[in-house]
Amino acid sequence: MVKIGNIEVGEFPLLLAPMEDVSDPPFRAVCKENGADLMYTEFISSEGLIRHAEKSVQKLDIYDYERPIGIQIFGDKIESMRQAAEIAEKAQPEIVDINYGCPVKKVACKGAGAGILLDLPKMQKMTEEIVKQVSLPVTVKTRLGWDDSTIQIVEVAKRLQDVGIQALTIHGRTRKQMYKGQADWTKIAEVKNHQDIHIPIFGNGDIDSPEKALEYRNTYGVDGIMIGRAAIGYPWIFNEIKHYFETGEKLPVPTLKERVDVAKRHLKFSLEWKGEKQGIFEMRRHYTNYFRGIRDFKPYRTRLVESMDSNELFGLLDEIEYAFEGAYAMA
């Protein structure tokens, strides 16, 4: 059983990655229902939290059905991060997570996210202050390095473990790679298999099928896998991986009815969380992913993203189920 502190997260946990504008409570709800073992919030700005910015504070929303869950924070100022961790703990998650991996320019080039990989002493000090501040387990998500010439991921892991983090997730790309190229899991394995590392090590990057999940589990020996983009519009991937691990067989692909049903549940959660207007708006990015691969779907997609009436949207989803009957019939 893998533990983060005293929190049991499964024999080989599947984690939902913290994705900006994606990993909100409605999306997390459908991922949890479909097998995610541990999830994280979208990353939350430490400066936003300590200034009580509405957008940042709302990202602290967590629900009992999501547990265990971690709140992820990011920032470049040690004192702000310490205060943000204190605020995050009051929201009563199971875990406080630190983002040392975000590659986007507006974050990394200010020294936050993956930017801190250029200053390991500061990263170590920041982490130490957060661990001291909270009584919850602290975890970290990071990348291999800033670029190929700055990969020190074993040293990073040792320093973070030394100051008290309870688990580490490593995305197998550098900041320079962004999301391009192939994730290098051999570097993740170097951390996992290092004689001085004893905390759980989770791998992240490129896992988009049950077959690849099994191959990477067996090849690289990680304690669990974090899944990001492959879960967008396809929360079934968690249970598909678990079933494949147990049986060696693939589950049938979700039927059109199953996709419509989950899209409806996602929309319902979104309306409950954000209200009519914002709930409808937040769902728009997901429709294409739920119905990816259906021929001649564009007119329906246009109607889904243009409608501002929830009853009309539920009616459209019902209409899709009958208009494209037989789609996804093949496993």
Residue pairs with C-beta under 8 A, 6 or more apart in sequence:
1 8
1 10
1 11
2 8
2 9
2 10
2 11
2 12
2 13
2 200
2 223
2 224
3 9
3 200
4 38
4 94
4 95
4 137
4 139
4 166
4 167
4 200
5 95
5 136
5 137
5 166
6 137
7 68
7 94
7 95
7 137
9 37
9 38
9 68
9 224
10 37
10 38
10 224
12 217
12 223
12 224
12 225
12 245
13 37
13 38
13 202
13 223
13 224
13 225
14 35
14 36
14 37
14 38
14 213
14 224
14 225
14 226
14 227
14 238
14 241
14 242
15 36
15 37
15 38
15 39
15 40
15 169
15 202
15 204
15 224
15 225
15 226
15 227
16 23
16 28
16 31
16 36
16 38
16 39
16 40
16 226
16 227
16 228
16 231
16 238
17 23
17 40
17 141
17 204
17 226
17 227
17 228
17 231
18 40
18 41
18 42
18 43
18 72
18 97
18 99
18 141
19 42
19 228
19 229
19 232
20 42
20 43
20 102
21 42
21 285
22 42
22 232
22 285
23 39
23 40
23 41
23 42
24 41
24 42
24 59
24 270
24 273
24 282
25 61
25 62
25 63
25 66
25 269
25 273
26 266
26 267
26 269
26 270
26 272
26 273
26 279
26 282
26 283
27 235
27 266
27 286
28 36
28 39
28 66
28 69
29 63
29 65
29 66
29 265
29 266
29 269
30 235
30 262
30 265
30 266
30 269
31 39
31 231
31 235
31 238
32 39
32 65
32 66
33 235
33 265
34 235
34 236
34 237
34 238
34 239
34 262
35 236
35 238
35 239
35 241
35 242
36 231
36 235
36 238
37 224
37 238
38 68
38 69
38 70
38 95
38 224
39 66
39 69
39 70
40 69
40 70
40 71
40 72
40 95
40 97
40 141
41 59
41 60
41 62
41 69
41 70
41 71
41 72
41 93
42 59
42 72
43 72
43 73
43 74
43 99
43 102
43 113
44 56
44 59
44 60
44 71
44 72
44 73
44 74
44 84
44 88
45 53
45 56
45 73
45 74
45 75
45 84
46 73
46 74
46 75
46 77
46 80
46 81
46 83
46 84
47 53
47 75
47 77
47 80
48 55
48 56
48 57
49 56
49 57
49 60
49 73
49 83
49 84
49 87
49 88
50 80
50 83
50 84
50 87
60 71
60 87
60 88
60 91
61 91
61 273
62 69
62 71
62 91
62 92
62 93
67 94
68 93
68 94
68 95
69 93
69 94
69 95
70 93
70 94
70 95
70 96
70 97
70 139
71 88
71 91
71 93
71 95
71 96
71 97
72 97
72 98
72 99
72 141
73 81
73 84
73 85
73 88
73 96
73 97
73 98
73 99
74 98
74 99
74 102
74 107
74 112
74 113
75 81
75 84
75 112
76 110
76 111
76 112
76 115
76 116
78 122
78 125
78 126
78 129
79 129
81 98
81 126
81 129
81 130
82 129
82 130
82 133
85 96
85 130
85 133
85 134
85 138
86 133
86 134
88 96
88 134
89 96
89 133
89 134
89 135
89 136
93 136
94 136
94 137
95 136
95 137
95 138
95 139
95 166
96 130
96 134
96 136
96 137
96 138
96 139
97 138
97 139
97 140
97 141
98 126
98 127
98 130
98 138
98 139
98 140
98 141
98 165
99 112
99 113
99 141
100 113
100 114
100 116
100 117
100 123
100 140
100 141
100 142
100 143
101 113
101 114
101 141
101 142
101 143
101 171
102 108
102 112
102 113
102 114
103 113
103 114
103 143
103 175
103 177
103 178
103 179
104 113
107 113
107 114
107 115
108 114
108 115
108 175
109 115
111 118
111 119
111 122
114 142
114 143
114 146
114 175
115 146
115 175
116 122
116 123
116 126
117 123
117 142
117 143
117 145
117 146
117 150
117 152
117 156
117 175
118 146
118 150
120 152
120 155
120 156
120 159
123 156
123 159
123 160
124 159
124 160
124 162
124 163
127 138
127 140
127 159
127 160
127 163
127 164
127 165
128 163
128 164
130 138
131 138
131 163
131 164
131 165
137 166
137 167
138 164
138 165
138 166
139 165
139 166
139 167
139 168
139 169
140 160
140 165
140 167
140 168
140 169
141 168
141 169
141 170
141 171
141 204
141 226
142 153
142 156
142 168
142 169
142 170
142 171
143 170
143 171
143 173
143 174
143 175
144 151
144 153
144 170
144 171
144 172
144 173
144 174
144 184
144 187
145 151
145 152
145 153
145 174
145 175
146 174
146 175
146 176
147 174
147 175
147 176
148 174
148 176
150 174
151 174
151 187
153 170
153 187
153 188
153 190
153 191
154 190
154 191
154 194
154 197
157 168
157 170
157 191
157 194
157 197
157 201
158 194
158 196
158 197
160 168
161 168
161 196
161 197
161 198
161 199
165 199
166 199
166 200
167 199
167 200
167 201
167 202
167 223
168 191
168 199
168 200
168 201
168 202
169 201
169 202
169 203
169 204
169 226
170 187
170 188
170 191
170 201
170 202
170 203
170 204
171 183
171 204
171 205
171 226
172 183
172 184
172 185
172 187
172 188
172 203
172 204
172 205
172 206
173 179
173 180
173 181
173 183
173 184
173 205
179 229
182 206
183 204
183 205
183 206
185 203
185 205
185 216
185 219
185 220
185 222
186 220
188 201
188 203
188 220
188 222
189 219
189 220
189 221
189 222
191 197
191 201
192 201
192 220
192 221
192 222
192 223
193 221
200 223
200 224
201 222
201 223
202 222
202 223
202 224
202 225
202 226
203 216
203 220
203 222
203 224
203 225
203 226
204 225
204 226
204 227
204 228
206 212
207 213
207 216
207 225
207 227
207 230
208 229
208 230
208 237
209 230
210 237
210 240
210 241
210 243
210 244
210 245
210 250
211 244
213 225
213 241
213 244
213 245
214 241
214 244
214 245
216 222
216 225
217 225
217 245
225 241
227 237
227 238
230 237
231 237
231 238
232 286
232 289
233 286
233 288
233 289
233 290
233 291
233 292
234 254
234 289
235 262
236 251
236 254
236 258
239 251
240 250
240 251
243 249
243 250
243 251
244 250
244 251
250 331
252 331
253 328
253 330
253 331
254 262
254 328
255 328
255 329
256 320
256 321
256 324
256 325
256 326
256 327
256 328
257 321
259 290
259 291
259 328
260 317
260 318
260 320
260 321
262 290
263 286
263 287
263 290
263 291
263 317
264 314
264 317
266 283
266 286
266 290
267 279
267 280
267 283
267 310
267 313
267 314
267 317
270 279
270 280
270 282
270 283
271 279
271 280
271 310
272 279
273 279
274 281
274 282
276 310
277 308
279 310
280 307
280 308
280 309
280 310
280 313
283 313
284 304
284 305
287 301
287 304
287 305
288 301
291 297
291 300
291 301
291 320
291 324
293 327
293 328
294 324
294 327
297 324
300 316
300 319
300 320
300 323
303 316
304 313
304 316
304 317
307 313
307 316
